[in-house]
Amino acid sequence: QSALTQPASVSGSPGQSITISCTGTSSDVGSYNLVSWYQQHPGKAPKLMIYEVSKRPSGVSNRFSGSKSGNTASLTISGLQAEDEADYYCCSYAGSSTSPFGGGTKLTVL
Amino acid sequence: QVQLQESGPGLVKPSQTLSLTCTVSGGSISSGSYYWSWIRQPAGKGLEWIGRIYTSGSTNYNPSLKSRVTISVDTSKNQFSLKLSSVTAADTAVYYCARDWGIAAAAFDPWGQGTLVTVSS
């Protein structure tokens, strides 16, 4: 399984919106609506923010949204807040019962 | 709510076998149609899915680690375990256990707090 491709870093100012991309292939992101996103603060375990491309678990702010186009999935955070500063990882089903993660994106709130 | 907690040695010698256990509390490991996964993260790097198990004992492993990984479950203790053989320094990482929403779900929640395992002589 190959890791999914994410930008190393993105940044935005409070109140703005940012989008993090997750690029896979026609064998993973492009074939299944099974992409999830995780938020990880330093020294903490990852937290599920989005599953099945665009669904939010209970308790996750509606400022977080997900989408997909072709082989690329995206996580958008609107109304950026200081507490959103963290690392973000995508994950996709890739067939053959495997679930690779992306390399991670560091979000900086300026 | 369901909580997970990893336990095991924090230091393992090269060529030996890494062994970790994940204890599930707040619910039965056998309830629902959930799988149970191990995921690791080397310092400063990304997440790597290691493998999963269902309470029936059915397993799936990351192809890159499959030859060295064994995941087992003990439903009587509400635990599942990871064994990784022939470890090297490259296996040094924080190891997480997580509830896995299914083979074709690619969703993990909740996660344990993680445990650091260092491979060194």
Chai-1 contact restraints between the chains, C-beta under 6 A:
chainA,res_idxA,chainB,res_idxB,connection_type,confidence,min_distance_angstrom,max_distance_angstrom,comment,restraint_id
A,L34,B,A106,contact,1.0,0.0,6.0,A-B,restraint_1
A,S36,B,A106,contact,1.0,0.0,6.0,A-B,restraint_2
A,S36,B,A107,contact,1.0,0.0,6.0,A-B,restraint_3
A,A45,B,Y96,contact,1.0,0.0,6.0,A-B,restraint_4
A,A45,B,W111,contact,1.0,0.0,6.0,A-B,restraint_5
A,A45,B,Q113,contact,1.0,0.0,6.0,A-B,restraint_6
A,A45,B,G114,contact,1.0,0.0,6.0,A-B,restraint_7
A,P46,B,W111,contact,1.0,0.0,6.0,A-B,restraint_8
A,L48,B,D109,contact,1.0,0.0,6.0,A-B,restraint_9
A,Y51,B,A107,contact,1.0,0.0,6.0,A-B,restraint_10
A,Y89,B,L47,contact,1.0,0.0,6.0,A-B,restraint_11
A,C91,B,A106,contact,1.0,0.0,6.0,A-B,restraint_12
A,S92,B,A106,contact,1.0,0.0,6.0,A-B,restraint_13
A,Y93,B,A104,contact,1.0,0.0,6.0,A-B,restraint_14
A,Y93,B,A106,contact,1.0,0.0,6.0,A-B,restraint_15
A,S97,B,N60,contact,1.0,0.0,6.0,A-B,restraint_16
A,S97,B,I103,contact,1.0,0.0,6.0,A-B,restraint_17
A,S99,B,W49,contact,1.0,0.0,6.0,A-B,restraint_18
A,S99,B,A106,contact,1.0,0.0,6.0,A-B,restraint_19
A,F101,B,G46,contact,1.0,0.0,6.0,A-B,restraint_20
A,F101,B,L47,contact,1.0,0.0,6.0,A-B,restraint_21
A,G103,B,G46,contact,1.0,0.0,6.0,A-B,restraint_22
A,G104,B,G46,contact,1.0,0.0,6.0,A-B,restraint_23
